[in-house]
Each structure stands twice: as C-alpha cells, then as structure tokens.
Amino acid sequence: MATEILMPALSPTMEEGTLAKWLVKEGDTVSSGDLLAEIETDKATMEFEAVDEGVIGKILVAEGSEGVKVNSPIAVLLEEGEDASAMDNMSSGDGAAAPAPAEAAPAEVPAPSAAPAAAPTAKGDRVFATPLARRIAKDKGLDLSQITGSGPRGRIVKADVENAQPGAAKTPAAAEAPKAAPQPVAAAPAGPSTEAVLKMYADREFEEVKLDGMRKTIAARLTEAKQTIPHFYLRRDVHLDALLKFRSQLNKQLEPRGVKLSVNDFVIKASALALQAVPDANAVWAGDRVLKLKPSDVAVAVAIEGGLFTPVLKDAEMKSLSALSAEMKDLAKRARDRKLAPHEYQGGSFAISNLGMFGIDNFDAVINPPHGSILAVGAGVKKPVIGADGEITAATVMSVTLSVDHRVIDGALGAEWLKAFADNLENPMTMLA
C-alpha cells in the first residue's frame, strides 16, 4: 500500500526544517538507503535517505519550502505495481503539510530524554534497519537490537547508529527520563508584536532581515535558558605569564610537525582536567535529576555567519594538547562550512565561550541547556599586580567568568572547580603529567 514519507527529525531539538533539494523525482524507483532529499535544519544541511523501497508516487512539498514541520508528509511512496489511485486517501498533494503531532518535550530536556521514537519492529529475531545503518553498525561493533529506530515504523536509520555508542544499551533511568520530563513553563511575554515594532519605525529607513532556522533556534533556546535556569556567576583572574612562556617553548619544539598550540587549546585541556579533579561539577540537569558524567566532554562555542555552533570535544581529559588542537581546528572549520553531524555538536556537560581574541576583557555567558555551566574567557591583558615579595610588577592577567546552573552546582563547588582550572593554567607543566 502507499506510504507517506515524513519530514524527518534529524536532531533531538529539530521541530521544523527546510526541504532544500529533492534528489529524486516522481516516478523514480528507490531502495532502502537511497538518498531522497537534502534537509536544512537549524544547524546544517543533511541528506535524508529512504527506509523503504518503492516508487516515488507524488512529491507533496516543493524544493525550497521552509518551515516544514517534523513528521508532516513530504512525499508518497508506492509499492511496486501500485498506481496513483493508491494515493486517493493520502495527502491532497497541494504542498500543505498534514497536521503535526503533539508538541515535543521542552528544549531544556537533554537529548537522551527527548521524546523517543517507537522501538524497532521485529518479527521473530529480525530487527528492521536500512542497509546503510547495518553497515555502519557492523563497522562500529554495535548490536542493532539495542538501538531504538527513529525511522518509519521504528526502522533503524543511519543517524540512529551514528549517535549510538558501542555496547551502550538503554538503562532504566534513560527509559524513564521521558516520563520525568518537566511540564512546560508558562511562556513569558515576548515583548512588542512585530506589527507594533514595524509601526514604531515606519518613518525610519531600515532593512528587514529574515530569521533563518539557526537564528530562530538561538533566540528560542537562549530566551528559555535565561527564563528557566537559575544562573549565578563566579569570576576569577588567571595569571598567564608561565603559560605563555611554556606555550612558546612547546611551539618551537612542535614546529617541525606543523603544530601550533593556541591559548584556547590550553583552556580546553585545563577545563577537562578540572572536571576530572572536581567530578561533582561535571554534570547536567535532567528535569528531575542530575546526571554526573564520567568523561570530560567539553563543548566550545564557534562563531559562524548568522549564529554559532558548540562542537563537543569528547574525552578531552585523555587527549594530548596537539590532538585537541588538531580536532578543534577540524571541528571549527566544518562548523563554519555547516558540515557538522548532530552527534558532533550535541552533548557535553560544560562549555567554553572565548571572546578574548576580540579584545573583550570579561563577559557573562548564557548556559546552553542541559549543561551545568559555561566558562566565559576574556583577553589576556598586561596589568600591574603585587608580587610575592610585595613589590608592584607587571603580569599578563586573563579574566574568566563561570556561569553556573544553581540547580546543578552550588557556589562552593563552582569555586572549587574554578580554582582547579586556574591552577592548571598557572602551572601548565602539570597538564602534561
């Protein structure tokens, strides 16, 4: 029978997207794993693959259509031998999306506890998965029976296996998380309406800038973060002279290998080690509980045109400075090209936002839920300080501000983490031990 192809959810927070390009046309025969379309999310343009085989009977949403709701029909797939009459009871084909299902859980709920897809449909011992998903699972050593499929009728698709971890089965806590999700907070007034603002500036010259998916998501998530997360801030100065000298020596030794370490590479490493030294601070908010992570997965804000990404450096505490530097450069480049996969910018328990290279001395960053904290890093500036001998001397000082979710981390714990971070930077040789 005819099957509706639905707009996929390519990330846990995706609610709508743009159908950027069709890679098939009506009448084309497709097999499971074939590419159907390019979908533009709030973060990237990603390819969408078929999970069933058949013939494209009708395309319901035209190329370039924006604001297409997740799970709304975008095309109709006919089984072999079916004709157009099989679509009589399907969508009308005028491009209008079918009514969307009930709204998803609030954005502050972390990715693992987002509304789950149906479990994989199995007959006997069979697990339904696309051929591409099976190949990736085999390469990664994954057990498909332990993976929840997000495709139609619970079929496992490429994104499911790419985001899965070897040997990771769903734990009871993870299974219960959706039930424990908090109820949506009543929306606060959003300010003057569009019409009111346009009227206010009707006699002034201006350019109207349309919001793309990324800008809309940033606006929604950060507004929500400031309304729902009880932020508090801890500030500290870090002396950088020992670090700058040590970095200069290392870069001379690494020059034959084409490696050049930045101060930000040391900030990432110092943060990762501090999360290990103060493990209670390595945590995220999960609705009615706190999740304490074992690895130091550090997210780093990367500015791109029209917004930002926060790619995640996983297991950062275990990686060398040169490895972190190379990985960060690669992630930043692909972030600017919008080529990151969802699993590369989702997760982590902690984030870094560094505006020092723009000459900003200090600032307060907004926590990216479900993270428990974010570190705002300012510029290193020469300042007069009082030395150990009581004499006034000059030193390079960097101001940092730790924004903390008080539900996850208390003041004393945040201060303990900040001390461990500063000790790592002021005694950089210890980060190599």
C-alpha positions, 0 to 999 in steps of 0.5 A: 500500500502507499506510504507517506514519507515524513519530514524527518527529525534529524536532531533531538531539538529539530521541530521544523526544517527546510526541504532544500533539494529533492534528489529524486523525482516522481516516478523514480524507483528507490531502495532502502538507503537511497538518498531522497532529499537534502534537509536544512535544519537549524544547524546544517544541511543533511541528506535524508535517505529512504527506509523503504523501497518503492516508487516515488508516487507524488512529491507533496512539498516543493524544493525550497519550502521552509518551515516544514514541520517534523513528521508532516508528509513530504512525499508518497511512496508506492509499492511496486505495481501500485498506481496513483489511485493508491494515493486517493486517501493520502495527502491532497498533494497541494504542498500543505503539510498534514497536521503535526503531532503533539508538541515535543518535550521542552528544549531544556530536556537533554537529548537522551530524554527527548521524546523517543521514537517507537522501538524497532519492529521485529518479527521473530529475531529480525530487527528492521534497519536500512542497509546503510545503518547495518553497515555502519553498525557492523563497522562500529561493533554495535548490536542493532537490537539495542538501538531504538529506530527513529525511522518509519515504523521504528526502522533503524536509520543511519543517524540512529547508529551514528549517535549510538555508542558501542555496547551502550544499551538503554538503562532504566533511568534513560527509559524513564527520563521521558516520563520525568520530563518537566511540564512546560513553563508558562511562556513569558511575554515576548515583548512588542508584536512585530506589527507594533515594532514595524509601526514604531519605525515606519518613518525610519529607513531600515532593512528587514532581515529574515530569521533563518532556522539557526537564528530562530533556534538561538533566540528560542533556546537562549530566551528559555535558558535565561527564563528557566535556569537559575544562573549565578556567576563566579569570576576569577583572574588567571595569571598567564605569564608561565603559560605563555612562556611554556606555550612558546617553548612547546611551539618551537619544539612542535614546529617541525610537525606543523603544530601550533598550540593556541591559548584556547587549546590550553583552556580546553585541556585545563577545563577537562582536567578540572572536571576530572579533579572536581567530578561533582561539577561535571554534570547536567540537569535532567528535569528531575535529576542530575546526571554526573558524567564520567568523561570530560566532554567539553563543548566550545562555542564557534562563531559562524555567519548568522549564529554559532555552533558548540562542537563537543570535544569528547574525552578531552581529559585523555587527549594530548594538547596537539590532538585537541588542537588538531580536532578543534581546528577540524571541528571549527572549520566544518562548523563554519562550512555547516558540515557538522553531524548532530552527534558532533555538536550535541552533548557535553556537560560544560562549555567554553565561550572565548571572546578574548581574541576580540579584545573583550576583557570579561563577559557573562555567558548564557548556559546552553541547556542541559549543561551545568555551566559555561566558562566565559574567557576574556583577553589576556591583558598586561596589568600591574599586580603585587608580587610575592615579595610585595613589590608592584610588577607587571603580569599578563592577567586573563579574566574568566567568568563561570556561569553556573546552573544553581540547580546543578552546582552550588557556589562552593563547588563552582569555586572549587572547580574554578580554582582547579582550572586556574591552577592548571593554567598557572602551572601548565607543566602539570597538564602534561603529567 
